[in-house]
Amino acid sequence: MVLYLGTIIFNTILIIVVNFFFYSPIKEQFSIVEFSLAVVLLVVIEIVIDIIFATIVRWIMPEKFFSIDKLYFSASKKEMRFYEKIGIKKWKDKALELGAVTGFRKNKLYSPNDNEYVKRFILEANYGIMVHVYCIVFGFLVMLANLFYPFVYVTLPIAIVNLVLNLLPIFILRYNLPKLHSLYKFNLRKQK
């Protein structure tokens, strides 16, 4: 949580400073306070866009799209090696996990021997991947603000930060899914 908030705050300040002091049309039309408030408002709008599309995916899309048999949500072995090369094991526990919103946290495996629990974990991970994909794609809607004022130097960086902050949980969920599927199959064999 701290990492994500810190990233958002740092990048918001960076966008304000770089644009205000190095892009003269903004300096000529806005005070630093007005411009800062505009940037903060756009960041809030980006967060609201994410919340809207996360809600659509999680509560409106049918569960059958995310069931345990949908293996395309899982990373391939080659993809898993890529994640390991970028150090996923070091930073995956620092990523923001909002599973509590749906009543199911995915930051720790609490009942590894209970296959109903593992099945639900896989379902929630699949949902989580799609939530983050939607947040990436529709996060660029913040750029519609450019229709009112040419803020492309503000809205594009906001959308890119949103992309990165949503991409990291996708990596983590995809990385964990093959292990969860293996655990599910192991539990099935053990039950038999």
Buried (B, 14 or more C-beta within 10 A) or exposed (E): EEEBEEBBEEBBEEBBEEBBEEEEEBBEEBEEEEBBEBBBEBBEBBBEBBEEBBEBBBEEBEEEEBEBEBEEBBBEEEBBEBBEEEEBEEEBEEBBBBBEEBEBBBBEEEEBEEBEBBBBBBBBBBBBBBBBBBBBEBBBBBBEBBEEEEBEBBBBBBBEBBBEBBBBBBBBBBBBBBEBBEBBEBBEEEEE
